[in-house]
């Protein structure tokens, strides 16, 4: 069985090698964002939560529409998915 392939083919492997070499010679671009593995995992978790919240909003709107009532968009954002807002700033008066 062995290890999973890291590259789809030799040309992709070569391009990655060239990019790593160029990065070592010139350094990262000035506008580059560098994240640790932990930060990437946290970002992916937050994006998943955001997607779930958006799906909850769509589901609620469709349920209201099927019931013949206008969708109630005045519902506070933290209540759509039943969880706290992970994007709220900790120092905001609304919490997070």
C-alpha positions in Angstrom: 0.0 0.0 0.0 2.6 2.6 1.0 2.3 6.3 1.4 -0.3 8.4 -0.3 0.9 10.3 -3.4 1.7 13.9 -2.6 1.7 15.0 -6.3 -0.5 14.0 -9.2 2.5 13.6 -11.5 6.1 14.5 -12.1 5.3 17.9 -13.6 3.4 19.0 -10.5 6.2 17.8 -8.3 8.7 19.8 -10.4 6.5 23.0 -10.2 6.3 22.6 -6.4 10.1 22.2 -6.2 10.5 25.4 -8.3 8.1 27.4 -6.1 9.9 26.3 -2.9 13.3 27.4 -4.5 11.9 30.7 -5.6 10.4 31.3 -2.1 13.8 30.6 -0.5 15.6 33.0 -2.8 13.2 35.9 -2.6 11.2 35.3 0.6 7.5 35.5 1.0 5.6 38.3 -0.8 5.0 41.4 1.3 1.2 40.8 1.3 1.4 37.1 2.1 -0.5 35.7 5.0 1.3 32.9 6.8 -0.8 30.6 9.1 0.3 27.8 11.4 -1.4 24.4 11.1 -3.5 25.2 14.2 -4.6 28.5 12.7 -5.6 26.8 9.5 -7.6 24.2 11.4 -9.4 26.9 13.4 -10.1 28.9 10.2 -11.6 25.8 8.5 -13.7 25.1 11.5 -15.1 28.7 11.5 -15.8 28.5 7.8 -17.7 25.3 8.3 -19.7 27.0 11.1 -20.4 29.9 8.8 -21.6 27.5 6.0 -23.9 25.7 8.5 -25.4 29.0 9.7 -26.0 30.1 6.1 -27.7 26.8 5.4 -29.8 27.2 8.6 -31.0 30.6 7.4 -32.0 29.2 4.0 -33.8 26.3 5.6 -35.7 28.7 7.9 -36.6 31.0 5.1 -37.9 28.1 3.0 -39.9 26.8 5.9 -41.5 30.2 6.4 -42.2 30.5 2.7 -43.8 27.0 2.6 -46.0 28.0 5.6 -47.2 31.0 3.6 -45.6 33.5 5.9 -42.9 36.0 5.1 -39.5 35.0 6.4 -38.7 36.7 9.8 -35.2 38.2 9.1 -35.3 40.0 12.4 -34.1 36.9 14.3 -30.8 37.7 16.1 -27.8 36.1 14.2 -26.7 34.1 17.2 -29.9 32.1 17.3 -29.9 30.8 13.7 -27.8 27.8 14.4 -28.4 27.5 18.1 -24.7 28.3 18.9 -22.8 31.4 19.8 -21.3 33.5 17.1 -17.7 32.4 16.6 -16.9 35.5 14.6 -18.0 38.1 17.2 -15.2 40.2 18.6 -14.5 39.3 22.2 -14.5 43.0 23.2 -17.8 43.8 21.6 -20.8 44.5 23.8 -22.7 41.7 22.2 -20.1 39.1 23.2 -18.9 36.1 21.4 
